[in-house]
């Protein structure tokens, strides 16, 4: 496995782990405080960052 594939897989894994860790707090924040609370917006940011990471890294890993 080349270094770029290893680092790409590690980056995707860390991004998905971030989503798994923040998801319960985000859902609790939505229920308790609403969608516009800072912790919920932070959770949305984490999910958005993970999606962007996957969309950038996975195609290059599949191609290469």
PyMOL Python script that loads the backbone (N, CA, C, O; Angstrom):
from pymol import cmd

cmd.read_pdbstr("""\
ATOM      1  N   UNK A   1       0.853  -1.169   0.000  1.00  0.00           N
ATOM      2  CA  UNK A   1       0.000   0.000   0.000  1.00  0.00           C
ATOM      3  C   UNK A   1       0.900   1.234   0.000  1.00  0.00           C
ATOM      4  O   UNK A   1       1.812   1.353   0.818  1.00  0.00           O
ATOM      5  N   UNK A   2       0.631   2.142  -0.923  1.00  0.00           N
ATOM      6  CA  UNK A   2       1.465   3.331  -1.012  1.00  0.00           C
ATOM      7  C   UNK A   2       1.163   4.281   0.144  1.00  0.00           C
ATOM      8  O   UNK A   2       0.127   4.186   0.803  1.00  0.00           O
ATOM      9  N   UNK A   3       2.092   5.189   0.364  1.00  0.00           N
ATOM     10  CA  UNK A   3       1.933   6.141   1.458  1.00  0.00           C
ATOM     11  C   UNK A   3       0.720   7.031   1.301  1.00  0.00           C
ATOM     12  O   UNK A   3       0.039   7.338   2.280  1.00  0.00           O
ATOM     13  N   UNK A   4       0.442   7.451   0.065  1.00  0.00           N
ATOM     14  CA  UNK A   4      -0.704   8.341  -0.139  1.00  0.00           C
ATOM     15  C   UNK A   4      -2.025   7.625   0.137  1.00  0.00           C
ATOM     16  O   UNK A   4      -2.957   8.228   0.668  1.00  0.00           O
ATOM     17  N   UNK A   5      -2.108   6.360  -0.214  1.00  0.00           N
ATOM     18  CA  UNK A   5      -3.328   5.595   0.090  1.00  0.00           C
ATOM     19  C   UNK A   5      -3.483   5.397   1.594  1.00  0.00           C
ATOM     20  O   UNK A   5      -4.589   5.480   2.127  1.00  0.00           O
ATOM     21  N   UNK A   6      -2.386   5.139   2.263  1.00  0.00           N
ATOM     22  CA  UNK A   6      -2.426   4.959   3.711  1.00  0.00           C
ATOM     23  C   UNK A   6      -2.894   6.236   4.400  1.00  0.00           C
ATOM     24  O   UNK A   6      -3.775   6.193   5.259  1.00  0.00           O
ATOM     25  N   UNK A   7      -2.308   7.372   4.027  1.00  0.00           N
ATOM     26  CA  UNK A   7      -2.697   8.641   4.636  1.00  0.00           C
ATOM     27  C   UNK A   7      -4.113   9.036   4.242  1.00  0.00           C
ATOM     28  O   UNK A   7      -4.834   9.629   5.045  1.00  0.00           O
ATOM     29  N   UNK A   8      -4.515   8.720   3.031  1.00  0.00           N
ATOM     30  CA  UNK A   8      -5.886   8.997   2.610  1.00  0.00           C
ATOM     31  C   UNK A   8      -6.890   8.196   3.416  1.00  0.00           C
ATOM     32  O   UNK A   8      -7.905   8.726   3.868  1.00  0.00           O
ATOM     33  N   UNK A   9      -6.600   6.914   3.593  1.00  0.00           N
ATOM     34  CA  UNK A   9      -7.489   6.064   4.390  1.00  0.00           C
ATOM     35  C   UNK A   9      -7.532   6.524   5.841  1.00  0.00           C
ATOM     36  O   UNK A   9      -8.588   6.503   6.473  1.00  0.00           O
ATOM     37  N   UNK A  10      -6.394   6.938   6.363  1.00  0.00           N
ATOM     38  CA  UNK A  10      -6.348   7.439   7.733  1.00  0.00           C
ATOM     39  C   UNK A  10      -7.158   8.731   7.867  1.00  0.00           C
ATOM     40  O   UNK A  10      -7.864   8.921   8.857  1.00  0.00           O
ATOM     41  N   UNK A  11      -7.057   9.611   6.882  1.00  0.00           N
ATOM     42  CA  UNK A  11      -7.826  10.854   6.905  1.00  0.00           C
ATOM     43  C   UNK A  11      -9.322  10.608   6.864  1.00  0.00           C
ATOM     44  O   UNK A  11     -10.077  11.252   7.593  1.00  0.00           O
ATOM     45  N   UNK A  12      -9.757   9.687   6.024  1.00  0.00           N
ATOM     46  CA  UNK A  12     -11.182   9.347   5.949  1.00  0.00           C
ATOM     47  C   UNK A  12     -11.636   8.717   7.263  1.00  0.00           C
ATOM     48  O   UNK A  12     -12.722   9.022   7.755  1.00  0.00           O
ATOM     49  N   UNK A  13     -10.816   7.846   7.829  1.00  0.00           N
ATOM     50  CA  UNK A  13     -11.179   7.204   9.093  1.00  0.00           C
ATOM     51  C   UNK A  13     -11.313   8.227  10.222  1.00  0.00           C
ATOM     52  O   UNK A  13     -12.241   8.145  11.027  1.00  0.00           O
ATOM     53  N   UNK A  14     -10.399   9.179  10.283  1.00  0.00           N
ATOM     54  CA  UNK A  14     -10.468  10.213  11.324  1.00  0.00           C
ATOM     55  C   UNK A  14     -11.699  11.094  11.125  1.00  0.00           C
ATOM     56  O   UNK A  14     -12.358  11.467  12.096  1.00  0.00           O
ATOM     57  N   UNK A  15     -12.010  11.426   9.878  1.00  0.00           N
ATOM     58  CA  UNK A  15     -13.197  12.245   9.598  1.00  0.00           C
ATOM     59  C   UNK A  15     -14.467  11.521  10.029  1.00  0.00           C
ATOM     60  O   UNK A  15     -15.344  12.122  10.648  1.00  0.00           O
ATOM     61  N   UNK A  16     -14.569  10.250   9.708  1.00  0.00           N
ATOM     62  CA  UNK A  16     -15.757   9.482  10.092  1.00  0.00           C
ATOM     63  C   UNK A  16     -15.823   9.264  11.604  1.00  0.00           C
ATOM     64  O   UNK A  16     -16.909   9.257  12.184  1.00  0.00           O
ATOM     65  N   UNK A  17     -14.685   9.090  12.230  1.00  0.00           N
ATOM     66  CA  UNK A  17     -14.645   8.965  13.685  1.00  0.00           C
ATOM     67  C   UNK A  17     -15.132  10.257  14.344  1.00  0.00           C
ATOM     68  O   UNK A  17     -15.833  10.215  15.354  1.00  0.00           O
ATOM     69  N   UNK A  18     -14.763  11.387  13.777  1.00  0.00           N
ATOM     70  CA  UNK A  18     -15.251  12.663  14.297  1.00  0.00           C
ATOM     71  C   UNK A  18     -16.757  12.762  14.232  1.00  0.00           C
ATOM     72  O   UNK A  18     -17.389  13.269  15.159  1.00  0.00           O
ATOM     73  N   UNK A  19     -17.342  12.281  13.142  1.00  0.00           N
ATOM     74  CA  UNK A  19     -18.808  12.294  13.011  1.00  0.00           C
ATOM     75  C   UNK A  19     -19.438  11.377  14.055  1.00  0.00           C
ATOM     76  O   UNK A  19     -20.436  11.737  14.679  1.00  0.00           O
ATOM     77  N   UNK A  20     -18.861  10.205  14.243  1.00  0.00           N
ATOM     78  CA  UNK A  20     -19.407   9.256  15.223  1.00  0.00           C
ATOM     79  C   UNK A  20     -19.338   9.835  16.635  1.00  0.00           C
ATOM     80  O   UNK A  20     -20.258   9.643  17.430  1.00  0.00           O
ATOM     81  N   UNK A  21     -18.264  10.534  16.945  1.00  0.00           N
ATOM     82  CA  UNK A  21     -18.103  11.097  18.287  1.00  0.00           C
ATOM     83  C   UNK A  21     -19.053  12.270  18.518  1.00  0.00           C
ATOM     84  O   UNK A  21     -19.635  12.384  19.597  1.00  0.00           O
ATOM     85  N   UNK A  22     -19.220  13.137  17.532  1.00  0.00           N
ATOM     86  CA  UNK A  22     -20.007  14.358  17.721  1.00  0.00           C
ATOM     87  C   UNK A  22     -21.503  14.138  17.511  1.00  0.00           C
ATOM     88  O   UNK A  22     -22.300  14.953  17.974  1.00  0.00           O
ATOM     89  N   UNK A  23     -21.910  13.074  16.836  1.00  0.00           N
ATOM     90  CA  UNK A  23     -23.326  12.863  16.511  1.00  0.00           C
ATOM     91  C   UNK A  23     -24.242  12.830  17.738  1.00  0.00           C
ATOM     92  O   UNK A  23     -25.275  13.499  17.718  1.00  0.00           O
ATOM     93  N   UNK A  24     -23.923  12.091  18.798  1.00  0.00           N
ATOM     94  CA  UNK A  24     -24.835  12.086  19.953  1.00  0.00           C
ATOM     95  C   UNK A  24     -24.994  13.466  20.597  1.00  0.00           C
ATOM     96  O   UNK A  24     -26.094  13.843  21.001  1.00  0.00           O
ATOM     97  N   UNK A  25     -23.895  14.214  20.691  1.00  0.00           N
ATOM     98  CA  UNK A  25     -23.971  15.553  21.272  1.00  0.00           C
ATOM     99  C   UNK A  25     -24.792  16.484  20.389  1.00  0.00           C
ATOM    100  O   UNK A  25     -25.540  17.324  20.889  1.00  0.00           O
ATOM    101  N   UNK A  26     -24.652  16.334  19.087  1.00  0.00           N
ATOM    102  CA  UNK A  26     -25.412  17.175  18.167  1.00  0.00           C
ATOM    103  C   UNK A  26     -26.901  16.869  18.264  1.00  0.00           C
ATOM    104  O   UNK A  26     -27.725  17.783  18.305  1.00  0.00           O
ATOM    105  N   UNK A  27     -27.244  15.598  18.300  1.00  0.00           N
ATOM    106  CA  UNK A  27     -28.658  15.229  18.415  1.00  0.00           C
ATOM    107  C   UNK A  27     -29.256  15.700  19.739  1.00  0.00           C
ATOM    108  O   UNK A  27     -30.394  16.169  19.777  1.00  0.00           O
ATOM    109  N   UNK A  28     -28.499  15.577  20.814  1.00  0.00           N
ATOM    110  CA  UNK A  28     -28.964  16.075  22.107  1.00  0.00           C
ATOM    111  C   UNK A  28     -29.137  17.587  22.069  1.00  0.00           C
ATOM    112  O   UNK A  28     -30.104  18.117  22.616  1.00  0.00           O
ATOM    113  N   UNK A  29     -28.214  18.274  21.432  1.00  0.00           N
ATOM    114  CA  UNK A  29     -28.311  19.726  21.312  1.00  0.00           C
ATOM    115  C   UNK A  29     -29.526  20.164  20.517  1.00  0.00           C
ATOM    116  O   UNK A  29     -30.161  21.165  20.850  1.00  0.00           O
ATOM    117  N   UNK A  30     -29.854  19.417  19.464  1.00  0.00           N
ATOM    118  CA  UNK A  30     -31.044  19.746  18.666  1.00  0.00           C
ATOM    119  C   UNK A  30     -32.300  19.617  19.525  1.00  0.00           C
ATOM    120  O   UNK A  30     -33.182  20.475  19.480  1.00  0.00           O
ATOM    121  N   UNK A  31     -32.375  18.541  20.304  1.00  0.00           N
ATOM    122  CA  UNK A  31     -33.560  18.303  21.128  1.00  0.00           C
ATOM    123  C   UNK A  31     -33.670  19.347  22.247  1.00  0.00           C
ATOM    124  O   UNK A  31     -34.758  19.859  22.514  1.00  0.00           O
ATOM    125  N   UNK A  32     -32.549  19.660  22.895  1.00  0.00           N
ATOM    126  CA  UNK A  32     -32.591  20.534  24.065  1.00  0.00           C
ATOM    127  C   UNK A  32     -32.576  22.024  23.731  1.00  0.00           C
ATOM    128  O   UNK A  32     -33.247  22.812  24.397  1.00  0.00           O
ATOM    129  N   UNK A  33     -31.813  22.419  22.701  1.00  0.00           N
ATOM    130  CA  UNK A  33     -31.587  23.846  22.467  1.00  0.00           C
ATOM    131  C   UNK A  33     -32.051  24.334  21.104  1.00  0.00           C
ATOM    132  O   UNK A  33     -32.148  25.544  20.897  1.00  0.00           O
ATOM    133  N   UNK A  34     -32.334  23.458  20.189  1.00  0.00           N
ATOM    134  CA  UNK A  34     -32.728  23.871  18.847  1.00  0.00           C
ATOM    135  C   UNK A  34     -31.560  23.829  17.877  1.00  0.00           C
ATOM    136  O   UNK A  34     -30.414  23.590  18.257  1.00  0.00           O
ATOM    137  N   UNK A  35     -31.881  24.066  16.629  1.00  0.00           N
ATOM    138  CA  UNK A  35     -30.902  23.903  15.548  1.00  0.00           C
ATOM    139  C   UNK A  35     -29.839  24.998  15.545  1.00  0.00           C
ATOM    140  O   UNK A  35     -28.747  24.786  15.018  1.00  0.00           O
ATOM    141  N   UNK A  36     -30.129  26.148  16.114  1.00  0.00           N
ATOM    142  CA  UNK A  36     -29.185  27.264  16.021  1.00  0.00           C
ATOM    143  C   UNK A  36     -28.239  27.376  17.206  1.00  0.00           C
ATOM    144  O   UNK A  36     -27.508  28.362  17.305  1.00  0.00           O
ATOM    145  N   UNK A  37     -28.226  26.410  18.102  1.00  0.00           N
ATOM    146  CA  UNK A  37     -27.290  26.485  19.225  1.00  0.00           C
ATOM    147  C   UNK A  37     -25.870  26.236  18.717  1.00  0.00           C
ATOM    148  O   UNK A  37     -25.682  25.534  17.723  1.00  0.00           O
ATOM    149  N   UNK A  38     -24.875  26.804  19.389  1.00  0.00           N
ATOM    150  CA  UNK A  38     -23.489  26.666  18.927  1.00  0.00           C
ATOM    151  C   UNK A  38     -23.007  25.220  18.814  1.00  0.00           C
ATOM    152  O   UNK A  38     -22.291  24.882  17.871  1.00  0.00           O
ATOM    153  N   UNK A  39     -23.388  24.367  19.760  1.00  0.00           N
ATOM    154  CA  UNK A  39     -22.903  22.979  19.680  1.00  0.00           C
ATOM    155  C   UNK A  39     -23.516  22.235  18.493  1.00  0.00           C
ATOM    156  O   UNK A  39     -22.875  21.356  17.917  1.00  0.00           O
ATOM    157  N   UNK A  40     -24.736  22.577  18.127  1.00  0.00           N
ATOM    158  CA  UNK A  40     -25.370  21.958  16.965  1.00  0.00           C
ATOM    159  C   UNK A  40     -24.705  22.451  15.686  1.00  0.00           C
ATOM    160  O   UNK A  40     -24.445  21.663  14.777  1.00  0.00           O
ATOM    161  N   UNK A  41     -24.432  23.738  15.614  1.00  0.00           N
ATOM    162  CA  UNK A  41     -23.746  24.280  14.438  1.00  0.00           C
ATOM    163  C   UNK A  41     -22.343  23.685  14.303  1.00  0.00           C
ATOM    164  O   UNK A  41     -21.885  23.421  13.192  1.00  0.00           O
ATOM    165  N   UNK A  42     -21.668  23.475  15.423  1.00  0.00           N
ATOM    166  CA  UNK A  42     -20.364  22.823  15.404  1.00  0.00           C
ATOM    167  C   UNK A  42     -20.482  21.395  14.867  1.00  0.00           C
ATOM    168  O   UNK A  42     -19.656  20.954  14.067  1.00  0.00           O
ATOM    169  N   UNK A  43     -21.508  20.686  15.309  1.00  0.00           N
ATOM    170  CA  UNK A  43     -21.739  19.327  14.817  1.00  0.00           C
ATOM    171  C   UNK A  43     -21.986  19.301  13.324  1.00  0.00           C
ATOM    172  O   UNK A  43     -21.475  18.431  12.619  1.00  0.00           O
ATOM    173  N   UNK A  44     -22.779  20.264  12.834  1.00  0.00           N
ATOM    174  CA  UNK A  44     -23.003  20.358  11.391  1.00  0.00           C
ATOM    175  C   UNK A  44     -21.690  20.629  10.659  1.00  0.00           C
ATOM    176  O   UNK A  44     -21.460  20.098   9.572  1.00  0.00           O
ATOM    177  N   UNK A  45     -20.836  21.451  11.253  1.00  0.00           N
ATOM    178  CA  UNK A  45     -19.530  21.731  10.653  1.00  0.00           C
ATOM    179  C   UNK A  45     -18.652  20.493  10.570  1.00  0.00           C
ATOM    180  O   UNK A  45     -17.953  20.284   9.578  1.00  0.00           O
ATOM    181  N   UNK A  46     -18.690  19.677  11.609  1.00  0.00           N
ATOM    182  CA  UNK A  46     -17.914  18.432  11.612  1.00  0.00           C
ATOM    183  C   UNK A  46     -18.411  17.494  10.520  1.00  0.00           C
ATOM    184  O   UNK A  46     -17.614  16.887   9.805  1.00  0.00           O
ATOM    185  N   UNK A  47     -19.718  17.379  10.395  1.00  0.00           N
ATOM    186  CA  UNK A  47     -20.293  16.519   9.357  1.00  0.00           C
ATOM    187  C   UNK A  47     -19.934  17.051   7.973  1.00  0.00           C
ATOM    188  O   UNK A  47     -19.578  16.275   7.087  1.00  0.00           O
ATOM    189  N   UNK A  48     -20.022  18.355   7.780  1.00  0.00           N
ATOM    190  CA  UNK A  48     -19.666  18.952   6.492  1.00  0.00           C
ATOM    191  C   UNK A  48     -18.194  18.717   6.164  1.00  0.00           C
ATOM    192  O   UNK A  48     -17.857  18.399   5.024  1.00  0.00           O
ATOM    193  N   UNK A  49     -17.322  18.871   7.149  1.00  0.00           N
ATOM    194  CA  UNK A  49     -15.893  18.623   6.929  1.00  0.00           C
ATOM    195  C   UNK A  49     -15.636  17.162   6.564  1.00  0.00           C
ATOM    196  O   UNK A  49     -14.792  16.877   5.715  1.00  0.00           O
ATOM    197  N   UNK A  50     -16.348  16.246   7.194  1.00  0.00           N
ATOM    198  CA  UNK A  50     -16.188  14.825   6.876  1.00  0.00           C
ATOM    199  C   UNK A  50     -16.653  14.529   5.456  1.00  0.00           C
ATOM    200  O   UNK A  50     -16.002  13.779   4.729  1.00  0.00           O
ATOM    201  N   UNK A  51     -17.774  15.115   5.064  1.00  0.00           N
ATOM    202  CA  UNK A  51     -18.283  14.898   3.701  1.00  0.00           C
ATOM    203  C   UNK A  51     -17.296  15.432   2.674  1.00  0.00           C
ATOM    204  O   UNK A  51     -17.015  14.763   1.680  1.00  0.00           O
ATOM    205  N   UNK A  52     -16.769  16.622   2.901  1.00  0.00           N
ATOM    206  CA  UNK A  52     -15.795  17.201   1.969  1.00  0.00           C
ATOM    207  C   UNK A  52     -14.542  16.332   1.910  1.00  0.00           C
ATOM    208  O   UNK A  52     -13.997  16.099   0.831  1.00  0.00           O
ATOM    209  N   UNK A  53     -14.087  15.855   3.057  1.00  0.00           N
ATOM    210  CA  UNK A  53     -12.906  14.985   3.087  1.00  0.00           C
ATOM    211  C   UNK A  53     -13.134  13.722   2.272  1.00  0.00           C
ATOM    212  O   UNK A  53     -12.282  13.335   1.471  1.00  0.00           O
ATOM    213  N   UNK A  54     -14.268  13.084   2.468  1.00  0.00           N
ATOM    214  CA  UNK A  54     -14.569  11.852   1.735  1.00  0.00           C
ATOM    215  C   UNK A  54     -14.678  12.135   0.242  1.00  0.00           C
ATOM    216  O   UNK A  54     -14.165  11.364  -0.570  1.00  0.00           O
ATOM    217  N   UNK A  55     -15.338  13.229  -0.131  1.00  0.00           N
ATOM    218  CA  UNK A  55     -15.502  13.549  -1.554  1.00  0.00           C
ATOM    219  C   UNK A  55     -14.180  13.878  -2.239  1.00  0.00           C
ATOM    220  O   UNK A  55     -14.036  13.658  -3.442  1.00  0.00           O
ATOM    221  N   UNK A  56     -13.230  14.393  -1.499  1.00  0.00           N
ATOM    222  CA  UNK A  56     -11.930  14.723  -2.087  1.00  0.00           C
ATOM    223  C   UNK A  56     -11.002  13.511  -2.096  1.00  0.00           C
ATOM    224  O   UNK A  56     -10.328  13.254  -3.093  1.00  0.00           O
ATOM    225  N   UNK A  57     -10.963  12.770  -0.999  1.00  0.00           N
ATOM    226  CA  UNK A  57      -9.963  11.711  -0.847  1.00  0.00           C
ATOM    227  C   UNK A  57     -10.360  10.418  -1.546  1.00  0.00           C
ATOM    228  O   UNK A  57      -9.528   9.815  -2.225  1.00  0.00           O
ATOM    229  N   UNK A  58     -11.601   9.976  -1.401  1.00  0.00           N
ATOM    230  CA  UNK A  58     -11.984   8.668  -1.952  1.00  0.00           C
ATOM    231  C   UNK A  58     -11.808   8.550  -3.466  1.00  0.00           C
ATOM    232  O   UNK A  58     -11.286   7.533  -3.923  1.00  0.00           O
ATOM    233  N   UNK A  59     -12.215   9.538  -4.267  1.00  0.00           N
ATOM    234  CA  UNK A  59     -12.003   9.372  -5.710  1.00  0.00           C
ATOM    235  C   UNK A  59     -10.528   9.204  -6.085  1.00  0.00           C
ATOM    236  O   UNK A  59     -10.198   8.425  -6.979  1.00  0.00           O
ATOM    237  N   UNK A  60      -9.656   9.924  -5.413  1.00  0.00           N
ATOM    238  CA  UNK A  60      -8.239   9.780  -5.734  1.00  0.00           C
ATOM    239  C   UNK A  60      -7.695   8.435  -5.266  1.00  0.00           C
ATOM    240  O   UNK A  60      -6.761   7.905  -5.869  1.00  0.00           O
ATOM    241  N   UNK A  61      -8.262   7.879  -4.206  1.00  0.00           N
ATOM    242  CA  UNK A  61      -7.817   6.557  -3.759  1.00  0.00           C
ATOM    243  C   UNK A  61      -8.297   5.466  -4.709  1.00  0.00           C
ATOM    244  O   UNK A  61      -7.577   4.500  -4.961  1.00  0.00           O
ATOM    245  N   UNK A  62      -9.504   5.615  -5.233  1.00  0.00           N
ATOM    246  CA  UNK A  62     -10.051   4.619  -6.154  1.00  0.00           C
ATOM    247  C   UNK A  62      -9.284   4.645  -7.476  1.00  0.00           C
ATOM    248  O   UNK A  62      -8.975   3.597  -8.043  1.00  0.00           O
ATOM    249  N   UNK A  63      -8.983   5.846  -7.959  1.00  0.00           N
ATOM    250  CA  UNK A  63      -8.252   5.992  -9.223  1.00  0.00           C
ATOM    251  C   UNK A  63      -6.828   5.490  -9.125  1.00  0.00           C
ATOM    252  O   UNK A  63      -6.317   4.841 -10.038  1.00  0.00           O
ATOM    253  N   UNK A  64      -6.198   5.797  -8.014  1.00  0.00           N
ATOM    254  CA  UNK A  64      -4.776   5.617  -7.955  1.00  0.00           C
ATOM    255  C   UNK A  64      -4.298   4.411  -7.300  1.00  0.00           C
ATOM    256  O   UNK A  64      -3.089   4.193  -7.215  1.00  0.00           O
TER     257      UNK A  64
END
""", "prot")
cmd.dss("prot")
cmd.show_as("cartoon", "prot")
cmd.util.cbc("prot")
cmd.orient("prot")
